[in-house]
Amino acid sequence: MVRIDSMKFGEIKIDGKDYYSDVAVWWDGKIEFIVKSHQFGMNELLNLLKKKPEAVVIGTGIESCVEILEEVTQEMENRELMLFVENSRNAIEIFNGLVSEGKKAVAFIHVTL
């Protein structure tokens, strides 16, 4: 089972390994590097939905600087999927909790402000 260990500005530790980029982390342990942006829209969401997760967790940065477009929230409601939007540290806790409960969760974690 994958676990996000910690994060600090510009860095995230997943299963003991450090990464220096925004990442998408899937319940099965797959990690994908994400292009840094302060806006999360449909392109980003559709990428996260490609493996059909039960829940999407978006970490909006240390100080929640990532804007989530309204269309993202609406699409998740339309699909009746769980969506969690929190600062990145809280998002990590939510993701780890979901995965430990056996949920198919994916996390998008922004590692800067």
C-alpha positions, 0 to 999 in steps of 0.5 A: 500500500502506498503512503505519502510520508511527508512534504515540505516546500518543493519536496514530497516523500512517498514510500521513503523516496523524495520527489521534487515536483508536483505529483499525482499518486494513485492507490496502487503506488503509481506516481506521475509528475505533474506540470506546476500550475496554480489552477486545477481544471478539467484537463487535470481532473480528466487525467486523474480520472483515467484509472477510475478512482473512487475519490480524488484528493487535491492538495492545493499547496502549503498556503492553498494557492491552487485555484480549483475551477468550478467545472471540476467540482461540478464534474465530480458531483455529476459522476457522484465521486468523492472530492477532497480539496485541502491544503497539501498537508491536510490532503496527504492525511486524507489520501493516506486515510482513504488508501488505508481503508482500501479506497481507490483514491488518487491525490494531486499534490502541489508542493509549493505555495 
